[in-house]
Amino acid sequence: MKISSIINIRHVPRTGWVLRGVPPAVAETISDHIFLVTLLSLKISEDLRERGFEVDVAKTLTMSLVHDLPEAVTGDIVRYVKEEEPSYFKIIEEKSLESLGMGKYIPLYKDFEERKSVESIIVKLSDYLATIIEGRRLVALGYRDVEEIVENMENLIKNILKSLTNIQLKDALEKTVIDVLKN
């Protein structure tokens, strides 16, 4: 693991905020985002376990930590660009993990991208929730142009929840999402 390369994400602001007028000194960094995603993943995992669902918490937390680490190599590429050629960016991001000495985590990264496991759904919801929380903070500071990002994340969360076929899981996640967004 190339820690000296990975820790550079502490100084890289998330591009979406900067493109909407948030100064880099105010915008959250990639590592700020990963930290919040990991905290939210822990909360959601614990909530689900309390409701009787089986969740591999270690897998969830590891996936949370790894989900944006390729950005230590690629920088924070905006969603619009990534969606233009998703298969290309998956290859780039997997190669980035390898170059960081994190190749053994590629299966977790793929799981996160494919959203087939409960753990990957938790992390993806946490990813969107973290963005909403940060977006609301920035709006409160006067950066109104980030409202579009918040709205997009809210819609993406609705789509994930809508796509779930396990009704009990869907209900439990909806309750947790509402609880997170109230705080």
SVG drawing of the C-alpha trace seen along z (x, -y; Angstrom):
<svg xmlns="http://www.w3.org/2000/svg" viewBox="-42 -33 47 45">
<polyline fill="none" stroke="black" stroke-width="0.4" points="0.0,0.0 1.5,-3.3 0.4,-5.5 2.4,-8.5 0.4,-8.6 -2.9,-7.8 -2.8,-10.6 -2.6,-13.2 -6.4,-13.0 -6.4,-15.1 -5.6,-18.1 -7.8,-17.5 -11.1,-19.3 -14.1,-17.6 -14.5,-19.0 -18.3,-19.3 -18.3,-21.8 -15.4,-23.9 -17.2,-23.9 -20.2,-25.5 -18.3,-28.3 -17.1,-26.9 -13.5,-28.0 -11.1,-25.0 -10.3,-26.1 -14.0,-25.7 -14.9,-22.7 -14.6,-19.3 -11.6,-17.1 -11.8,-13.6 -10.6,-12.3 -13.3,-14.4 -15.8,-12.7 -14.4,-9.2 -14.5,-9.8 -18.1,-10.9 -19.1,-8.0 -17.4,-5.6 -19.2,-7.0 -22.5,-6.8 -21.8,-3.3 -21.1,-2.3 -24.4,-3.9 -26.5,-2.2 -24.8,1.1 -25.5,1.0 -29.1,-0.1 -29.7,2.8 -28.1,5.3 -30.3,4.1 -33.3,4.8 -32.1,8.3 -30.3,8.0 -27.0,9.7 -24.3,7.2 -20.6,7.7 -19.5,4.6 -15.8,5.1 -16.6,5.5 -18.8,2.4 -16.2,0.2 -13.4,1.4 -15.5,0.8 -16.3,-2.7 -12.6,-3.5 -11.7,-2.2 -14.6,-3.5 -12.9,-6.8 -9.2,-5.9 -8.6,-5.7 -9.0,-9.5 -5.5,-9.7 -4.3,-8.9 -7.0,-10.3 -8.2,-13.3 -11.9,-13.8 -13.5,-13.4 -17.0,-14.7 -19.9,-12.3 -20.9,-13.7 -17.6,-12.7 -17.5,-9.3 -20.9,-8.5 -19.9,-9.2 -17.6,-6.2 -18.3,-4.1 -16.4,-1.0 -13.3,-3.0 -13.3,-4.7 -13.8,-1.4 -10.6,-0.1 -8.8,-3.4 -9.9,-3.2 -9.0,0.4 -5.5,-0.3 -5.3,-3.3 -6.0,-0.9 -3.3,1.4 -0.8,-1.5 -1.5,-2.4 -0.7,1.1 -4.4,1.7 -5.1,4.3 -6.4,6.9 -9.4,4.5 -10.5,4.5 -13.2,7.1 -14.6,4.8 -14.5,1.9 -16.3,3.9 -18.9,4.9 -19.4,1.2 -19.9,0.3 -22.3,3.2 -24.4,2.7 -25.3,6.4 -24.5,6.9 -26.2,5.3 -22.8,3.9 -22.4,2.2 -25.9,0.7 -25.1,-0.7 -21.9,-2.3 -23.6,-3.8 -26.4,-5.2 -23.7,-6.6 -21.9,-8.1 -25.0,-10.0 -26.0,-10.9 -22.5,-12.3 -22.8,-14.5 -26.3,-15.7 -25.0,-16.5 -22.0,-18.4 -24.2,-20.1 -26.6,-21.3 -23.7,-22.7 -22.5,-24.6 -25.9,-26.0 -26.2,-27.2 -22.9,-29.0 -24.4,-30.8 -23.2,-28.6 -26.6,-28.2 -25.3,-26.7 -24.7,-23.3 -28.4,-22.8 -28.5,-20.9 -26.0,-18.4 -28.2,-17.9 -31.3,-17.3 -29.5,-14.9 -28.3,-12.9 -31.8,-12.8 -33.1,-11.4 -30.3,-8.8 -31.2,-7.6 -34.9,-7.4 -33.9,-5.3 -31.8,-2.9 -34.5,-2.4 -37.1,-2.0 -35.0,0.7 -34.8,2.9 -36.9,6.0 -36.5,7.0 -39.3,5.0 -38.0,5.4 -34.6,4.1 -36.1,1.3 -38.3,0.2 -35.3,0.4 -33.1,-1.6 -35.8,-4.2 -36.1,-4.7 -32.4,-5.0 -32.0,-7.5 -34.8,-9.7 -33.1,-9.5 -29.7,-10.5 -31.1,-13.4 -32.9,-14.8 -29.7,-15.1"/>
</svg>
